[in-house]
Amino acid sequence: MHSRARIWWAVAGAVAVSLVVVGVLLGASAEVRGRADEMGSVLSALAALVGLPLSLLAVSALTDRGGGGAAAAVDDPLEVPARQLARYWTREADRRELRKAAMTIRWRVTGRPVGVPADEVAGQGAGRATRLRLRGEVAGLAQTWRRLPYRRMVLIGGPGSGKTSAAVLFMCALLEDRVAGDPVPVLLDLSGWRASEERFDGWLGRILAGQHGLRATARQARRLVEDGRVVAVLDGFDEMPVEERAAAVTALNELLDLPFVVLGRAREFEETVAATGEPLMRALIVELDPLSARQTARYLPSGQPESGRWSVVQRHLEEHPGGALAGVLSNPLLAYLARTVYRKPATDPAEMIALAAGGFLERHLFEAYLPALYPGDGRSARWLGSLARLLERQGSADFAWWRIGWAHGRRVPAARLAFAVAVAVPWAVLFLPFTGVRFWVFQGLVLAMAVAAFRTDVDAAPVVPRQVRFQVRSFVTSVVAGPALFVPLVLPMLVPLLGGVVVTVLTLVLTGAAVWGSRTFVTGTARGVYLLARAGRRWREVEVPPVPPPNKPALAFLVSTAVLMLGSPDVMEDLRGRPPLLIAGVALVVVTVFGLPPGLLVGLGTAFARAAPADDLWDPQRSLRSDRLALVVPPLLVGALSAALPVVDAALGTGLFPDDVPPWVYPVALGLIGTVAVTSMVIFFAGSAWFTYVVVRAWLAVRGRLPWGLMPFLAEAARRGVLRRNGAVYQFRHERLREHLAGT
């Protein structure tokens, strides 16, 4: 938990305890208050005596930290992230067995027409031209990159050619030999950058600020990017939209002094350069070679006991270097799958020869991969297949937990039903004991219509995770809007003061302004109703255009005006002949008493949470807990304040609550009403990604599509190498595996 969150919790706890203590003391006798005063003095003195040495210890600790590693972190904020990244990528390389396995992927300067010639890149630096190696192993790629005058490189290859593994080795090499002041390599996903809308250095600085401990020094992070202190290792070029790829090339060409390594598929990169006619300037373009039959034969049995199981396969590869088996296993991904599938002694690798001759080997390796990783556990393979199909429906390669309830930009039925139930049912249940069945049914219909009216707003895009942050502007807006929405209700009361003509004109003007403010929503809804009416029984076949989201204040004003028109005759009859001062006072009381509490309620329910910025979504578990906390804190706060009202009333003796029931009834009832009502309100107005995640995850788990413990399962899949974590989202490590699972 961040320090700011701790401060908010401490303040909230202190306020709550203070309210309880004040309420108890106000209801206590004079003798008790006197003793409390004496105890307060003693406790204050003790707090001062204890706080002085603690303060000195804190200052001493900060001073000691300032002379060591923290001082270096203050002077160079990249030192701490560099050490963390070095540990992480070293573990990642060891987990993938990249440094001890015998797979030696080679690279060469590409012959494709996608960049400037290598000798021109080597001669672009100051002074004499740099002598470059034109081929080598990926383990020495970092050394070649260092010799480039501008340290700009593009690494291309086919699907499964080992680009990500090469990037991991590149990161490890730079971080192992790094000294203080050297650039820090950072692996980033290019698919999250909108090159046509945001400058690259700004985007990279924002990502660094949010994901690598530089949040408090975002401007400094931007300066580090501009000074070339960061090496951007950019994966996922082929996953960017086509128009964004061209914009990315143009944007990177504008930053000629920025060192980087871009990873992408050869075909997509070649198509981008051919379409734009603009290569990446000052960049060396290298391409990964497929594995030779000899390299494959040496890699397959590596890391396994010497048992001779692979001898038939090795001999076949040596005798038929251009055969079907060597052709399939020349892809590093498929070679890795073969080594994993036939790792156990009970398997027979020789069966791959017949499978390759029949053209079935590739499919067999993909189908046997997950059972080999999860032996005896068919559920995990089924769950990963469901996850791949879910991503296919979403049209995304990233699994973000807050988008689990969406498919093709719309809520799935389970999420939509849960949303409607969470909004309508709590209010109906709360008011049922105080009203009756008829009003309960009426209220349910009204809330159902409200949910339907706002459905276009909540279905427009997935709700992003939120975090607990108090929004002053949102709170003030809600508090002011509460009484303002009750202005139409008091307009009939002002008829004796202003005259019927003036009130009518004022009502028409305000109503016209409200209609104008929500005109797009009104016209869109009317058009949809017209198209459905014309379709008759074929209404399911009609493609109704999306309705724009409504202007909520204007729509609420229209509802208030409708209530005004329905209730104005009775109100005017009751106030006929009353003194003008009394009429004005009643109008003020109605606006204040009936408008201010709802405004405060909405303000407290929605102002304590804000959407988490994109650069703060770097950990799935943390973002999940943060969004859950944002849903829980406002209702509990309002519930606690509501429960405290009867306690304060009893302490002050104002008699607002009758004493004909046990003293615990009103606090419990009001606390429950406040908590449930605000929970419903938060879900309706702000949305809750965590609530949708819980409901849809439970629905899919009941049907056997996903596990109940989804987050631990995803973390375990990442540990086994099936998935990888990129910030707060998970991705299949191999896109071809995801495509295969989605197809099954």
N, C-alpha and C positions, 0 to 999 in steps of 0.2 A: 504494500500500500504506500502510495506516495506521501510525502510529508504534508502536502496541502490537504489531502484527504484526512490525514490524521488530525490536522488542526481543526477541520470542520467537525469531525466526530468529537473532538475534545470540547469545542465550543458548544455543540448541541447537547452533549452530556452535562456540561456545566450549567447551561440554561435550564435543562429539565430538572436537575437536582435543585437548583436555586428556586424554581417555581414551586416544587414540592415543599421545600423548607419554608419558603415564605408563606405558602398556604397553611402549613401546620402551625407556624408561629402566630399568624393572624387569628387563628381560631383558638389559640391557647390563652391561658390566664396570664395576669400580670406577673405573678410569681415565676411561672415557667419562662416568660419572656426575659425576666431579669437574669435568671440562671443561664439562659441561652446567651445573653449578652456577655456574661462573665466567661463562659466557655469559649465564645468567639474570640475574646481578647487573648485568652491563653493559647488557643490554636493558632492565632495570627502570629504570636511571638514564636511559637514552635516552628511554624512554617518559615519565618524569617531566619531562625537559627539553622534550620536544615537547608534552606535554599541558598544561603551564602556559600557553604563549602561545595555544594553541587555546582553552583555557577562557576566557582573557581576551578573545579575539576573539568568542567566543560570547556572553559577557556584554555586550560592547560592542554587538554586533548586536541583541541583545534590547533594550538600552537605547535604541538609535537607533529601533527599531521602535515603542517605547513612546511616542515623541514625535510620531508621524505618524498615518497612517491606522489603524494597529492600535490606537492609543489610543482613537480614535473607536469602533472595533469593540468594544473592551472596555467603553466607556461605553454604547454602544448596539449590541447584537449584531445588529440588523437592517440595519445600514448595508452590510455586505459582501453579504449576500443580495440587498439591494435593487439594488445595482449589477450583480450577476450577472443578476438577473431583467430589468433594463432592457435589457441587451445582448441577452439571449436573445429577449425578446418583440419587440424592434425588428427583429432578423433574421427572426423568424417572420413578422411583418407584411409585411416587404419580400419575403420568399420567396413569400408568398401573394398579393402584389400588392394588398394591401388599401388601401394609402394612395395608390397612383397609378392604380389601376384606376377605371373610371367607374361601377362598380356602387354606387349609393347606396341602401342599405336604410333604410327609414324605420320609425319606431316610433310608437306612440300608447298612451295609457292605455287598457287593455282595458275593454270593456263587458261581459265575462263576469262572472257572480256568483262571483268567486273571492277577493275581498279587500274591504277597507274602502274607501270612496270617497276619491278623491284629495284633496279639500278637507279631509277629516278627517285624512289623513296629514300634510298640510301644516300643520294647526293643532295637531298634537300636541306641538310643541316649546314651549320656554319663551318667553313673550312673545307678540308678534303672529304671526299665521300667515305662513308662507312662500309667496311667489308662485311657482308651478311652471308649467313648460311642459307641456302635455298631449300634445305630439307633436313630432317632430323627426327628425334623421338620427342613425344609430348612432354617427357620429363625435363627436357632442356628448352622448352618453349619460353620460359621466363628469361633465360639467358639471352635468347635471340631478341626478345622484346626489349631488354635493357639496352641493346646495341642500336636500337632504332633511334634516329635523331629526334623524333617527336613522340616516340613511344605510343604509337597508335597502330592497332592490329585488328584484323577481322578474321575470325576462325569459322570456316564453313565446312559443312559435311552433310551426308545423307542422314535419314532417320536412323537413330541407333548407332551412329558412327563413333560415339564417345566424346562428344563436344563437352558435356557437363563434367565428365571425368577429367578431361584435359583442363577445364577451368579450375577444378579442385586442386590438381597438382600445381597449376600456375599460382593459385593463391598461397598454397603451402610454401612454394619456393620463395615467393616474395616476402612472406612473413617470417620465414626461418632466418633469412639473411638480413633482415631489416635492422637498421640502427636508428637511433633517435633522430627525428627530422626527416626520415625517408617517407615517401608516399605510402598510404595504406590502401591495399586493395579491398574493394567492397563488391560482393556479388549482388546484383539487383535484377529484378524482373522488368524487362522493358515493356511488357504488356500493360503495366499500370501507368505508363506515361502517355499523355495526350500531347504529342509534339506540336500539333496545330494550335494548341491553346496555351501551352506553358513552356517557358524557356527551360532548357535542359539543366543549366546550372541551378536555377531556382528549385526545380523538382528534386534534383539530387541533394541540394542543401536541406530541403524539407525532410526528405527521407532519412538523411543522416541525423537530423535533429531529433527525429522521433524514434529511431530504431537503434541508435548506437551511443546513447548516453549523452548526446549533445543538445537535449531539449532546451535547456536554459540558455544556450548560446547559439541560437539559430542564425543570427547575423554573422557570428564568427564562423559557423559552419559554411555559410555561403562564401565567405572570404577564403576559407581553406580550399573550397572547390575552385574558385577563380584563380588561386595561386598554384594549382596543380598538385596540391598535397594529397589528393585522393585519386586512386586509380579505379575507374568505374569498369567493372567486369559485367557486361550487359548481356544477359541471357534472354531468350524468348523473342528475338527479332521477328521470326516467322509467325509468331502468335499475335503480332500487332495487326490491326486492320490495314488493308492495302493502302488506303490513302494516308494512314499514319506512318507507314514505313517510309514513303517518299518524304513526308514532312520531317521525319527523324533524320534522314540523311542530310537534308538541307540544314537542319538545326545544328547537327554535329559539325558540319562544314563551317559554320559560323564561329565555332570555338576551336580554332586551329591549334591552340596551345594546350588543349585538354587531353591528357593521356587516357586511353581507354582500350578495352578489348571487347569486341562485339561478337556474340555467338549466334549463329543462325544456320538454317538449312540452305544448301547451295542453290537449289532451284529457286526458292523464294527470293534470295538475295540477288540472284542473276536477273530475275524478272523485274525487281525493283529498279536496278541500275539501268536495265534496258528501257523501262518505261519512262524514267526521268532523264536519262542521259547524263546523270550526275553521280560519279563515284565518290566514295569517301576519300577526301584529300589527305595526303601525307600518311596514309595507312597502308601497311603491308597486308595483303590478302593471302592467307594460307588455307590449305584444304587438307582434311584428314584422309589418309589412304585406308582402303579396306585391309583386313588382315590377310596375310599370305597363308598358304597351307602349312608352311613350316612354323609360323608364329602360332597358328591355331593349335597345331599338334603339341607344341611346347606348353601352351596355356591350359589346355583342358585338364590334365591330371595334376596341375600345380596345387599345392596345399593339401594333398590327399596321401594316404599311406600307399607305398609302392606295392601294388598287388597284381599288376599286369592286366587289369580290366580294360585299360585304354589302349593296349598294344594293337588290337585289331583296327581301331579307329585311326591311330597314329600311322600305322603302316598304309592304310587306305589313302590317307591324306598325302603321304609322301609319294605314293605310286600314281595318284590321280589328282595332281594339284589344280587341274582345271575341271574337275568333276562336279557333280551336283552337290555332294556333301561339302566340299571345299567352298563352293559358291554360296551356300546358305550360311555356313559358319564364318565366312569372311566379314560378316556384319558383327561388330563387337557386342552388340546387344544380344544377338542370337547365340553367340559363343558363350556369353555369360549365362544365358538361360540353360544352355546344354550342360555347362559345368555344374550349375545348381541342381538341375533335374536329376542328373546321374551321379550326384556326389555320394549317395549311400552305397555301401558295398553290395546290397541286394539287387541293385539295378544292373542292367546290361547295356553299356553304351553302344555296343555293336549294332543294336537294332536301328540306330540312326541311319545306317548305310542304306537299308531297304526303304526306310521312310523318305529319305532324300531322293532316291531314285524314282519313287512314286509321286513326288511333289507334295508330301504330307508332313514333312519334318517341321516346317515353320509353325503350322497350326498345332502340331503335337506339342512343341516346346511351350507355346503360350498356354495350352490347356493343362499341361503338367507342372507349370511353374508354381502356381499357388498351392496345389497339394503337396509339392515338395517343401515349400516354406512352412506350411501348416499341416504337418502329417497327422492324419486321423481327425482332422477338424474341417469338415465340409462346410460348416457354417461361415467361417471366415471368408472362404472363397465366394460363397453366395452373397455375403454382405458387400464385399468389394465389387462384385458384379453389379449389385444394386446401386452402389455409389457411382460407378462409371455410367450407368444408365441415367441416374439423376443428373449428373453433369451434362450428359448429352441432351437431356430435356431442357436444361437451363442454358444450353449453348455456351458453356464456359468450361475452361480447363481447371478452374480454381474452385475448391469446395470451401465456401465461407459459411460458417454455421448459421449466420443471420439470414442467409438466402435459402435455407432448406425448405421453406414453405412457398417458394416461388418456382414457376416454370414458364419460360418464355415471357417474363415480365409481368405475370399475373399470379395472384395467390392461388394455391391449390385448394380444392374444396374443403379439406380438413382445416386448413388455416383460416379460411373465410368463415366456416361455421364456428370455429373457436372464437374468432374475433367478435362475431355477432352475439354469441352466448355471453362472453366476458363483458360486453357492454350492456346488454339489455337485462339479463337475468338478475344480477345483483340488485339493481334498482327495484325491479318488480318484487323480489323477495323481501327487501327491506321495507317497502311501503305497504305490502299486503296486510300485515296486522293492523295498520292504522287506517286503511281505506276500505276496501271491499273488492269483491270479485269483479264487479263491473268496471271500477276504476283501474283495477289491475290489468284487465284485458285491454282497456283503452290505452293505458300507459305502455303496455307491451307493443301495441300497434304503432303508437307514435315513435317509440324508440326503434322499432323495426324499419319504419320509413326513414328515420334519421340516419340509420346505418346504411340503408340503401342509397340515400342521397349523397352521403359522404364516401360511399364505397369507391367511387372513381378516384377520390383523393388518396385513400389508403392503399389502393391497388396499383397506383401509378408506378411505384418502384419499391423494392424491399426496404424495410425499416432498417436503418443503420444502427449499430450498437451505440449506446449512450453511456455517459459517465456522470457522476454526481458533481455538478458545478452550479452554484446559485447564479441565476440570470436576473439581474436587477431590472433590466428593461422589460423582460417578459412578465415579471411579477407586477410592476407598476402598470403595465398595459392591462393585465387581467383585473387589477383592482379598480382601475378607472372604467373599464368596459362593463363591469357588473352593474353599477348604477346607471350607466348610459343606456344599457339595453332596456331599462325599466322606464325610460322617459316616455315612450308611447303610452304606457299604462296610465300615466298621470295627466296626459293631455286632456281627457274628458273632464277631469277635475278643474282644469283651468278655464273651462267655458264661461262660468260666471265672472271670471276676472278679465279674460281677454276677449270674450265674445266668440260666438260659434263660428263666425266667418274667419276670424284670425286663426283659430285652432284648426279649422278645416284646411285652410291654405297651408299652414305649417305642416300638418300631417301629410298633405299631398306632396309638398316639397321634399320632406324627409323620405317618404316612400319612393318618390321618383329617383332620388339619389341612391337609395338602396337597390332599386331595380337596375339602375345604370351600373352600379358597382358589381352586380352579379349577372350582368347581361349575357356573358359568354356561357355561363352555366345554365341559365334559363333557356337560351336559344338552343344550346346543345341538347338539353333534355327534351325540349319540344320537338326537335328534329328527330331524335330517336323514337319518341312516342309516335310521331307521324309515320315513320318508316315501318314500325311494327304494326301499326293499325292497317296500313295498306297491305302488309304481307298476309294478313288473315291467319290461317292455320299454318302457313309456311314461315312463321316468324323465327323459328330456329335456324332457318337457312339464310336469313338476312344478316348481312355484315354491317352492323351498326357502328358508325364512327365513334371513337372514344370521346366521352364527355369531359370537357375541361373541368378542373377542380373549382368548386364554388368559392366565392368571396365570403368567408365565414361571418364576419361582422355584418355585412350587408344582408346575408340570408337570415341571420338572427334578428335583425331589425325588422325584416319583413314578417317573421313569425310574431314578433311583439306587436306589430301593427295589426295583424290579423286578430290577435287576442283583444286589442283595443277596439276594433270594430264589433267584435262579439259582445264585449262587456260594457261598452260606453253608455247604452241607455240606462242600465241599472245604476251605474255610477253617478250619472248626471241627476237621476231622480233622487238618490240619497243625499246629494249635496245641494239640492235646490234650496235657496233661501238661507244658506249658512253664511256666517261672517267671512269676508275675504281673507282675513288673517288666519282663520281656522282652516280654510281651504288650502292656502299656501303651505301652512304647517303640515297638514295631512299629506299633501303632495311630496314635500321634502322628506317626511318620515317614510313614505312608501318607497321613494327612490333609494333612500339610505338603508333602511332596515331590510328591504327585500332585495336590493341590488348589491350592497356591500358584502354581505356574507358569501353569496355565490362567487363574487369576484375574488374575495380572499381565498375561498376554497380552490377555485381554479388556479389562482396564482401559486398557492402552496403546492398544488398537485403537479404543476407543469414547470415551475421556475427553478426547481432544484436539480434538473437534469438537462443535459445538452448532448447533441450528437457528437460522438467521439471523432476527432479529426482523423483523416486518412493516415497521417504519419504516426498516429498513436495505436494503430491496429497492428501490433507486432507480435502478439502472443494470443493464441485462441482461448486458452483457459482464462487469462487475465481479462480479455475483452468480454467473455461470457459472464464472469463474476461482476465486472463493472456494470454491465447492462442489467443484470439481476438486482444489483444494489440500487441502480437508478429507478427501478420499478418499486422497490420495497421501501426506500427511505421516505418519499413524500407521503404515502398513505400512513405509514407508522407515525410520522410527525403530526399529521392532521389528526389521526386517531388519538395520540397522546394529548394533544391540545383539547380535543373534544372531551376526552375523559377527565381532564383537569377542571373543566368548567363547573360540574357539580361540587367538586372538592373545594374550589375557591368560593363558590356560592355558600356552601355550608360554613366555611371559615369566616366569611364576611357577614353572614346572617342576612343576606338580601332577600331570601325567600323566593328566588326564581323557580326553584324546583320543589314540588310538594314533598313533605316528609312522611307520606303515608305508605311508603315502600321501604324495604331495607336499603341502607346507604350505599350498597355496592351495585344496585340495579342501574341507576342512571349513568355512573361512570362506564360500566361495562357496555351498556346499550349504546351510549353516544360514541364510545371508542370504537365499537364494532361498526356502527353506521358510518362514521368518518373514514375508517380504514377501507371498508368495502367500496364506499361511494367514490373515494379518490382513486382507488385502484382501477375501477371501471373508467373513470374519467381520464386517467393517465393513458390507459390502453387506447381509448377512443381518440383523444386529441394528439398524443405524442407517439402512440404505438409502442410496442414492446417486442423487440427481436427475441429476447429470452423466452417470453411467453409463447410466441409462435414456434420457437425451436423445441420447447418442451412438449407442446401438443403434437406437432408433426413427427418428432422423434418417437414419441410414444405410439402414435398411430402406425408408423412404419415398423416399430419393434414388435407390436402385437401381430402384425402381418408377416413377421419374419424377414423383413427387408433389411433392417439395420439392427445393431445390438442396442440394448438399453444403455450400456456404458459406452456411448459413441466416442466421446473424447479420448478415453484411455485406449480404445481400440484403434483410433487413428494414430495416436502416439506410438503404439506398438507396431502398427504397419509401417510407420516411418522408420522405426528402429530396425525392422527387418529388411528395409530397402525397397518396399513396394511403393510407398509414398514419400514425399519430401515436404517439409514445411517451409513456406515462403511467407514470413510475417505471420499474420493471423489466419492464413488460408493453407489448405493442404492441396497438393497436386500429385498426380501419378508421376512417378519418377520417369517412366517411359511412356511416351505418348502412344506408341503402337500397342502397348499392353492395355492402355485405357480404351483404345478403339476396339481392340479384340473383345474385352469384357463387355463393352457397351453393345457390341454386335451379337453377343450370346444372350 
